[in-house]
Amino acid sequence: MRISPPRLEALYRQIDVASLEGHRGGQEHPGLVRLPPHYKGLRVGLFGGSFNPPHKGHRAASLLALRRLRLDRVWWLVSPGNPLKDKTELAPLGQRMAAAQKLACHPRIKVTGVEAAIDTTYSFETVAYLKRRCPGVHFVWIMGADNLAGFHRWKRWRDLVALVPIAIIDRPGSTLKAMSTRAGRMLAPYRLPENAAARLAAAKPPAFVFLHGPRSPLSSTALRKSRP
């Protein structure tokens, strides 16, 4: 699944940075949607999700990625909404942003609502935008192993895999079955050994690593259901 340079450049061009800058979302959520500071050579993990609500499992996965992948930062991309989930249960963006900032409480974990500013719905669009907007930054997409079961339903998921290396964080119940999913089987040839995880940020995609570590049983869905 190696992508030729012309094809890769075409993927980047599909997201017009100039047309997205200053979108109405920035006016609706002032102060929440700016990109964190960044510079050429920075190694950044992108952890996207609705964070509805954020929980300690998000923080634990981020700390694991920071350590094992030798990242400089992890950006929590708090989404305006997930097209694959019920939006009726979605708390307002500002509320989720504030909760995420309070929970993260770490100088190298940055919370941003940039997707609201650029009005992207799909992860591929967000990553393509960031790679054009932040040249020279080494991005890694971070996702839980439980998400592999539905990863093939993501809009342009194969193009996302071609744009950015991926770190898959082990989750309870997913250790053995994650790689047998449709997306897991497709990714299998591009797997780096876990002891080479520090090389992932500089690896040419497609590339991924499966990180094992303390597994949090927490989930946003379960937390919402437990509320009175």
Protein Blocks (a to p, Z undefined) as FASTA:
>chain_A
ZZcfklmmmmmmmpcfklmgopaklmmmghklpccdddehiacdddedjkiacdfklmmm
mmmmmmmnopabdcddddfbdfkbcfklpccfklmmmmmmmmnopakbccdfklmmnopa
bfklmmmmmmmmmghiacdddddfklmmmmmmpghklmmmmmpccdddddehilmmmmmp
mklmmmmmmpccfklmmmmmmpccdddddddddddfbdfklmmmmpZZ
